[in-house]
Amino acid sequence: MNPQDILKSAQSFMECRILLTAAEMNLFSILKDSPLTAEDVAAKTGSNLRALTMVLDALAAMELLTKENGTYRCADAAVLSDDAPNSVLPMIRHMASLWHRWSHLTDIVKNVEGAKKEFEFFRKPEEMRAFIGAMHVVSGPLARKTAAVARAESSRALLDVGGGSGSYTIAFLKAVPEMKATIFDLPDVIEMSRERLQEEGLLGRTTLVAGDFYEQELPAGADLVLISAIIHSNSPEQNLDLYSKAFRALTPRGRILIRDHVMEPDRARPRGGAIFAINMLVGTDGGGTYTYKEIENDLTSAGFINVRLIQQGEQMDAIVEAFKP
């Protein structure tokens, strides 16, 4: 890299921080319906007028707001306001919460005492609900792609472990009309799954089971188990335990699919996976991103055979499959 590219990387936090502040202050929702002056927004938010004006101007420069005749308006309310059905605002707020954790990265790496304090991703139930909702918005295309790559036409009973809002269950059920599914997730999340599946007309083909896969066995009887975007949050020991539970839950000759980052042996590729590993370093006790060989070894230890990587990926879209004898 040349010096200018390196400096650009070092400065990239600036625009990121402006966007996160706007999300935390709910500026996009405030400015979604009609143009307002900086004085209007300051009155609504109790902000310092000079500081707020600078932030609004920067957002206009970033093309996230439009500015005309001294007034500002949200440039893309369809994805940036609270009440938009496809809003990514909850996800941006989640990134804002991670910002504070990432700020301790140097001290965590240097093993400074107290640097890695207990971290709650969701301080309130509504924050978790908003995050799961945002995940549903952004995961739709990837879920459909995963269902297509999986070639699950012969599967009849899907178990979606930690299925969230049901994005992947929805994609698989639409891809295979003969399939039924079970979603296993925490009680509060299960209620969100119920809403999404009802909206899609798929609730009748789905069984919703509330539980904690760290503490309980998985519902038995599936011929296809999906573990999507979970293993990066776990330590190797936790993943081996989860694979063993999946093995016990599967019928003979059943299949497991794991969708996550899968790292090259040098761990520097894919780039997204190497960077995401730092997110797990600062936010979990033992999480990280894993190489194919590590995943293969743990699946084999759990009893699976015929392990293979059926899709490589750059952005948490790699897929590993294995079979129960």
Beta strands, then each sheet from edge to edge (+ up, - down):
strand 1: 36-37
strand 2: 65-68
strand 3: 71-74
strand 4: 157-161
strand 5: 180-185
strand 6: 206-210
strand 7: 222-228
strand 8: 250-260
strand 9: 262-263
strand 10: 290-291
strand 11: 305-311
strand 12: 318-323
sheet 1: 1+ 3- 2+
sheet 2: 6+ 5+ 4+ 7+ 8+ 12- 11+
sheet 3: 9+ 10+
end
